[in-house]
Amino acid sequence: MDDIFLRYIPLPVTIKGLTVEDKSGNYNIYLNTRLSYEANVETLQHEIQHITNNDFNSGSHIKNIEKE
């Protein structure tokens, strides 16, 4: 499906956000409610870049993807 669902949840402050691809091919972006609006906008842009770059199907480890 490749739809994107934006969700706000409380996460530890060390985690700005994350994206999970579900079995239907949709992306669920989770943003941290404990962070500022500005931080969430920046994180959303970062997570969308992962989707755009097709990082979920790259086969690379997340640590290597984040370094790039």
Steps between C-alpha positions, in 0.01 A plus 500: 500500500785742583280725712654699784333520839625758748467411866596687814604299803709563812846354448819528705651844433800334337274370220374776274292273282494185293334349199361149470392343174202271556416179313272692262788722388377806689734716705419597857702799617508539877596841639584570861238707682765599757687707244429843355304568185822605328677178600206296370501684166872427462448136597208463259718628215772255601261205509344592165852504355540137612181413312606696191842332500336156526715429807261231623591278207868587471629208706731737691511507879322800654827621655655524154193671354502761778869573439426593138 
